[in-house]
Amino acid sequence: MPHISVKMLKGRTEAQKEKLAQELAKTLKNVLGVGDSHISVSVQDYSAQEWQDEFKKEITDNMENVRIQPKYDPKDLL
């Protein structure tokens, strides 16, 4: 394993999501030296309203695990 979970606002195409997943998997292979059979990537879409609660759970309440901190207020997305 590693598994990457991408959470983003709705609006990207399936082709964009697929390309993103493939590029992230390629980066995992290059940086961590893992094989394809051990990699998984998921993409979850959120509305701006749904993102408010998810932002709190995934970022605000989880800062010890956030490697790159956001520089925006999620309320600005509403």
Secondary structure, DSSP 8 states (H G I E B T S, - for coil): --EEEEEEES---HHHHHHHHHHHHHHHHHHH---GGG-EEEEEEE-HHHHHHHHHHHTGGGGGG-SS---S-GGGG-
